[in-house]
Amino acid sequence: MIGLALEGGGARGAFHMGVIKAFLEEGYDIGGVTGTSIGALNGAVLVQGAFEEGFRIWENLTPSQLFDIDDEEYRKLIRRDFDRETALQFAARIGGIIRNKGIDTSRLKQFLQGIIDEDKIRQSPMDFGLVTISLSGLKPLELYKEDIPKGQMIDYLMASANFPGFRLKEIENKYYIDGGLYDNCPINLLARKGYREIYAVRTLGIGMFRHIRYSDVKVTQILPSEPLGRIFDFSRDLIRRNLKMGYYDGLRVIRGLKGRKYCIKPVEEELMLRALYRVPEEQIGHLASLFGLGQTGTRRMLLVKILPEIGGKLGLKDDADFQDIVINLLERLAEEQALPRYQIYEMKDFLTAIRERNMPETSEAAGITAAIRNRITESLTGKHRLLEAARMIAENLMLD
């Protein structure tokens, strides 16, 4: 049984739902969920057994469902695309926000009242917890569902998500603010419940990330493979992309797939080594020249010098294996070619897809390339050297 800790991050919370979808499809037994801010809201939906409904809500979410603002007006605000008249309207809104001591969250509460079922959360066998901060002495509150007074579940969910700039959340004459200012990804809240295998689903949102205080707990972080966008950007295309990204980033961790942005099934180490040993020495010499390691190369040099040099330029750790280096290098070329990301590739299929997107050379062009390759190599720098290296590897790596 695993526990999920969902990090706060506003609109970035769509990423959580994609990751959760991956866990559920892979048959994981999720025993408990903790979260802060949007993480608490998503966690509550999962615990009450309404994940599929919650996922659909994210797919079709609009800003006007959450805030007192027209969707088109919101779009202009996010994109900073407005004329003088619109700017004056925004200025008037800001004046109203200041007079009312923060952004009105009444529409958000109505939205949650249509989704959250407190009784189902309490009756669920799953553990649930959230974090908020009481302004009385700036006291952090780490609460399990059994600690929350009956009838106040939505109030405390809103307290956890009371982002700075929102009107202060009042519960029984006490005021609360966003729990992310204390712990934006409450791993320890799960550990105290006895969970020893925890997945922290990160959004890299604003707030504190507190590391685990228990030495016997295994924590695996699931990180977004690229930036999730601004915390208040509820653009439909961005949300749907983040749902998809969360799903595949989750599968990468769950299934042990390779890649940074792509999902690639690993091959046996022996098969990769055999393929590297079959790279022609002439091509190895070109690779060596590309990175200032001489004009000639051997297969041993490819493994001992060239690939570690490439790994360093890719920003990989020193213990990265040959397969990690090769795949990360090929990903640079795949991105340049706009190869579709959101699918799972066999390694051979990934190579084939990259090769098919390379323009075939005519015999004349091939001759010119061979004649002036060294001169071209000398003029390449940074990203372009890595792309050229990726092309050479893609053309010559045979996984048979």
JOSUL-V274425 format. One record per residue. N is the residue number from 0. PSI is psi as a letter, one per 40 degrees, with the letter a starting at -180 (* if undefined). Layout:
N,PSI / N,PSI
This chain:
0,h / 1,i / 2,i / 3,h / 4,h / 5,h / 6,i / 7,i / 8,f / 9,b / 10,d / 11,e / 12,e / 13,d / 14,d / 15,d / 16,d / 17,d / 18,d / 19,d / 20,d / 21,d / 22,d / 23,d / 24,d / 25,e / 26,f / 27,i / 28,h / 29,h / 30,d / 31,i / 32,h / 33,i / 34,i / 35,h / 36,b / 37,d / 38,d / 39,d / 40,d / 41,d / 42,d / 43,d / 44,d / 45,d / 46,d / 47,e / 48,f / 49,f / 50,d / 51,d / 52,d / 53,d / 54,d / 55,d / 56,d / 57,d / 58,d / 59,e / 60,i / 61,i / 62,d / 63,e / 64,d / 65,d / 66,i / 67,g / 68,i / 69,i / 70,d / 71,d / 72,d / 73,d / 74,d / 75,d / 76,d / 77,d / 78,e / 79,f / 80,g / 81,i / 82,a / 83,d / 84,d / 85,d / 86,d / 87,d / 88,d / 89,d / 90,d / 91,d / 92,d / 93,d / 94,d / 95,d / 96,d / 97,d / 98,d / 99,e / 100,f / 101,i / 102,h / 103,h / 104,e / 105,d / 106,d / 107,d / 108,d / 109,d / 110,d / 111,d / 112,d / 113,e / 114,d / 115,h / 116,h / 117,d / 118,d / 119,d / 120,d / 121,d / 122,e / 123,i / 124,e / 125,i / 126,i / 127,h / 128,i / 129,i / 130,h / 131,i / 132,h / 133,h / 134,e / 135,g / 136,e / 137,f / 138,h / 139,i / 140,h / 141,h / 142,h / 143,i / 144,d / 145,e / 146,e / 147,h / 148,i / 149,h / 150,e / 151,e / 152,d / 153,d / 154,d / 155,d / 156,d / 157,d / 158,d / 159,d / 160,e / 161,g / 162,i / 163,h / 164,d / 165,i / 166,h / 167,h / 168,h / 169,h / 170,h / 171,f / 172,e / 173,i / 174,i / 175,i / 176,i / 177,h / 178,e / 179,e / 180,e / 181,d / 182,h / 183,e / 184,g / 185,g / 186,d / 187,d / 188,d / 189,d / 190,d / 191,e / 192,e / 193,e / 194,h / 195,e / 196,h / 197,h / 198,h / 199,h / 200,h / 201,i / 202,e / 203,f / 204,i / 205,h / 206,i / 207,h / 208,h / 209,h / 210,i / 211,h / 212,e / 213,h / 214,e / 215,e / 216,h / 217,h / 218,h / 219,h / 220,h / 221,h / 222,i / 223,h / 224,e / 225,i / 226,i / 227,e / 228,i / 229,i / 230,e / 231,e / 232,g / 233,f / 234,h / 235,d / 236,d / 237,d / 238,d / 239,d / 240,d / 241,d / 242,d / 243,d / 244,d / 245,d / 246,d / 247,d / 248,d / 249,d / 250,d / 251,d / 252,d / 253,d / 254,e / 255,f / 256,i / 257,i / 258,i / 259,d / 260,d / 261,i / 262,h / 263,h / 264,h / 265,i / 266,i / 267,i / 268,d / 269,d / 270,d / 271,d / 272,d / 273,d / 274,d / 275,d / 276,e / 277,e / 278,h / 279,i / 280,d / 281,d / 282,d / 283,d / 284,d / 285,d / 286,d / 287,d / 288,d / 289,d / 290,f / 291,f / 292,f / 293,i / 294,e / 295,i / 296,i / 297,i / 298,d / 299,d / 300,d / 301,d / 302,d / 303,d / 304,d / 305,d / 306,d / 307,d / 308,d / 309,d / 310,d / 311,d / 312,d / 313,e / 314,f / 315,i / 316,i / 317,d / 318,e / 319,h / 320,i / 321,d / 322,d / 323,d / 324,d / 325,d / 326,d / 327,d / 328,d / 329,d / 330,d / 331,d / 332,d / 333,d / 334,d / 335,d / 336,e / 337,f / 338,h / 339,h / 340,d / 341,g / 342,i / 343,h / 344,h / 345,i / 346,d / 347,d / 348,d / 349,d / 350,d / 351,d / 352,d / 353,d / 354,d / 355,d / 356,e / 357,h / 358,h / 359,i / 360,i / 361,i / 362,d / 363,d / 364,d / 365,d / 366,d / 367,d / 368,d / 369,d / 370,d / 371,e / 372,d / 373,d / 374,d / 375,d / 376,d / 377,d / 378,e / 379,i / 380,i / 381,b / 382,d / 383,d / 384,d / 385,d / 386,d / 387,d / 388,d / 389,d / 390,d / 391,d / 392,d / 393,d / 394,d / 395,e / 396,h / 397,h / 398,g / 399,*
